[in-house]
Amino acid sequence: MEFKLKWLAWEITRRCNLHCVHCRSSSGIEVKEHPDFSMKEGKRIIDDISSFAKPVVVLSGGEPLLRKDWHELASYGTERGLRMCLATNGTLVTPETCRMIKATGIQMVSLSLDGSTAAIHDDFRSQPGAFEGTMNAARLFRERGISFLVNSSFTKRNQHDIENVYRLAKKIGATAWYMFMIVPTGRGEDIMEELISPKDYEKLLEWHYEMEKSEKDLLVRPTCAPHYYRVRMQLAKRDGEKPEHRSLKFSTGGGKGCLAGQLICLVDVDGNVLPCSYFPLSAGNLRRQPIREIWENSRLFQELRDFSSYKGTCGSCEYIRVCGGCRARAYAVTGDYLAQEPFCSYTPRKLKKGRG
């Protein structure tokens, strides 16, 4: 496998107007320990990235729209040949936001939608009116011809609503729907007991496979659920079919599970380069090293790319190269990012034979 940087999430602020139960960065309206970087530093980072690769760059947070100069970063990235995108919770989107999205060359916007009703979504986002804000943003995007996708995160508190959220994403005009399975980092560590059980996890991935086969209009993909690629291969074989990997133009891969440090990374507001948005260990810092050096030489990224070093069931699994297990979830639950995926219930053939 070739390890090219194809997708980079960039935390341009840690400030956020919401207080979501699962927030990976424990964002708040004021985060004094992690101040926003300057525009000068932002442009330097863009220059560094664009001189090394031309990945999709997603302006994220926190809530990126809380930065008054977010559009300047987007415009500069576009000028430097990067494919710029924006990830927002939707509550701050206005007609002026839409004008700037189009003017800066942003190619895709993602919206957060965690419930099909205000009661469910607002509970998850810990903010009355959050659902209405997302619906308003979707309406503004539709009216102005701005492509958007929907990201939906699930725990036990809203897993009963998954099919309804999927249908709502279609109804409001999304081009894609990504079903996120929570990784317990940041504030997510406080809701460990809410994580969807391995048994239900497997059932949801099987449901997604059946739904995806009949879905003709919406691009769909489970996220932070790498063993979906094992599930779809198993079910396709059962059905006598060859699994097709439909992937969004701006997706991170389409045919491979965990991509942390392999095709994707996150740059946080302090300049740390992390394997993914949910992996709290730094491979290096852009204030001290160029991204090429970190991407190609960091010990952390090298270990994540060495499948022979994976442990437990993941290390013995015949699907390791299409799945790999969620490295961030392994670290969050066990403290070892090379440990087996703690929410996978599959027993590899090699281990079954050994027990036989």
ChimeraX attribute file (.defattr): number of C-alpha atoms within 10 A of each C-alpha:
attribute: neighborCount
match mode: 1-to-1
recipient: residues
	/A:1	6
	/A:2	7
	/A:3	14
	/A:4	15
	/A:5	21
	/A:6	18
	/A:7	24
	/A:8	26
	/A:9	24
	/A:10	22
	/A:11	25
	/A:12	28
	/A:13	25
	/A:14	27
	/A:15	25
	/A:16	22
	/A:17	18
	/A:18	20
	/A:19	17
	/A:20	20
	/A:21	17
	/A:22	23
	/A:23	21
	/A:24	21
	/A:25	19
	/A:26	19
	/A:27	22
	/A:28	17
	/A:29	14
	/A:30	12
	/A:31	15
	/A:32	10
	/A:33	8
	/A:34	14
	/A:35	14
	/A:36	17
	/A:37	13
	/A:38	11
	/A:39	13
	/A:40	9
	/A:41	13
	/A:42	19
	/A:43	17
	/A:44	14
	/A:45	19
	/A:46	19
	/A:47	14
	/A:48	16
	/A:49	22
	/A:50	16
	/A:51	14
	/A:52	14
	/A:53	16
	/A:54	18
	/A:55	22
	/A:56	22
	/A:57	24
	/A:58	25
	/A:59	26
	/A:60	27
	/A:61	26
	/A:62	29
	/A:63	26
	/A:64	25
	/A:65	26
	/A:66	18
	/A:67	16
	/A:68	8
	/A:69	12
	/A:70	20
	/A:71	21
	/A:72	15
	/A:73	19
	/A:74	27
	/A:75	18
	/A:76	18
	/A:77	26
	/A:78	19
	/A:79	13
	/A:80	16
	/A:81	15
	/A:82	21
	/A:83	20
	/A:84	26
	/A:85	24
	/A:86	25
	/A:87	25
	/A:88	23
	/A:89	27
	/A:90	23
	/A:91	21
	/A:92	17
	/A:93	18
	/A:94	15
	/A:95	13
	/A:96	8
	/A:97	16
	/A:98	17
	/A:99	12
	/A:100	17
	/A:101	23
	/A:102	14
	/A:103	12
	/A:104	20
	/A:105	19
	/A:106	24
	/A:107	18
	/A:108	21
	/A:109	21
	/A:110	24
	/A:111	23
	/A:112	21
	/A:113	28
	/A:114	28
	/A:115	27
	/A:116	19
	/A:117	16
	/A:118	18
	/A:119	13
	/A:120	17
	/A:121	25
	/A:122	20
	/A:123	19
	/A:124	22
	/A:125	22
	/A:126	14
	/A:127	15
	/A:128	14
	/A:129	14
	/A:130	25
	/A:131	26
	/A:132	16
	/A:133	18
	/A:134	22
	/A:135	17
	/A:136	18
	/A:137	24
	/A:138	25
	/A:139	15
	/A:140	17
	/A:141	23
	/A:142	15
	/A:143	11
	/A:144	13
	/A:145	11
	/A:146	19
	/A:147	17
	/A:148	24
	/A:149	25
	/A:150	28
	/A:151	23
	/A:152	23
	/A:153	21
	/A:154	22
	/A:155	21
	/A:156	14
	/A:157	13
	/A:158	19
	/A:159	19
	/A:160	12
	/A:161	16
	/A:162	18
	/A:163	16
	/A:164	12
	/A:165	23
	/A:166	23
	/A:167	12
	/A:168	18
	/A:169	24
	/A:170	17
	/A:171	9
	/A:172	16
	/A:173	17
	/A:174	24
	/A:175	18
	/A:176	22
	/A:177	27
	/A:178	21
	/A:179	23
	/A:180	17
	/A:181	19
	/A:182	24
	/A:183	29
	/A:184	24
	/A:185	24
	/A:186	18
	/A:187	17
	/A:188	21
	/A:189	19
	/A:190	12
	/A:191	15
	/A:192	17
	/A:193	11
	/A:194	16
	/A:195	20
	/A:196	20
	/A:197	15
	/A:198	14
	/A:199	11
	/A:200	13
	/A:201	20
	/A:202	20
	/A:203	13
	/A:204	19
	/A:205	21
	/A:206	17
	/A:207	12
	/A:208	19
	/A:209	23
	/A:210	13
	/A:211	14
	/A:212	15
	/A:213	10
	/A:214	8
	/A:215	11
	/A:216	9
	/A:217	10
	/A:218	17
	/A:219	19
	/A:220	24
	/A:221	24
	/A:222	22
	/A:223	19
	/A:224	25
	/A:225	24
	/A:226	24
	/A:227	28
	/A:228	27
	/A:229	25
	/A:230	22
	/A:231	20
	/A:232	20
	/A:233	19
	/A:234	15
	/A:235	17
	/A:236	15
	/A:237	12
	/A:238	9
	/A:239	10
	/A:240	9
	/A:241	11
	/A:242	11
	/A:243	17
	/A:244	12
	/A:245	13
	/A:246	14
	/A:247	15
	/A:248	17
	/A:249	10
	/A:250	17
	/A:251	15
	/A:252	20
	/A:253	18
	/A:254	17
	/A:255	15
	/A:256	18
	/A:257	25
	/A:258	26
	/A:259	25
	/A:260	23
	/A:261	27
	/A:262	21
	/A:263	20
	/A:264	24
	/A:265	25
	/A:266	26
	/A:267	24
	/A:268	24
	/A:269	20
	/A:270	18
	/A:271	22
	/A:272	20
	/A:273	26
	/A:274	26
	/A:275	27
	/A:276	25
	/A:277	23
	/A:278	26
	/A:279	25
	/A:280	20
	/A:281	15
	/A:282	19
	/A:283	21
	/A:284	22
	/A:285	17
	/A:286	22
	/A:287	13
	/A:288	9
	/A:289	13
	/A:290	16
	/A:291	23
	/A:292	16
	/A:293	12
	/A:294	19
	/A:295	25
	/A:296	14
	/A:297	13
	/A:298	15
	/A:299	13
	/A:300	18
	/A:301	21
	/A:302	15
	/A:303	15
	/A:304	21
	/A:305	19
	/A:306	10
	/A:307	15
	/A:308	13
	/A:309	12
	/A:310	23
	/A:311	16
	/A:312	13
	/A:313	22
	/A:314	27
	/A:315	19
	/A:316	17
	/A:317	21
	/A:318	16
	/A:319	19
	/A:320	22
	/A:321	16
	/A:322	18
	/A:323	23
	/A:324	28
	/A:325	33
	/A:326	29
	/A:327	28
	/A:328	27
	/A:329	25
	/A:330	20
	/A:331	23
	/A:332	22
	/A:333	18
	/A:334	14
	/A:335	11
	/A:336	14
	/A:337	23
	/A:338	25
	/A:339	22
	/A:340	24
	/A:341	27
	/A:342	19
	/A:343	21
	/A:344	20
	/A:345	14
	/A:346	15
	/A:347	13
	/A:348	16
	/A:349	14
	/A:350	13
	/A:351	13
	/A:352	9
	/A:353	8
	/A:354	7
	/A:355	7
	/A:356	6
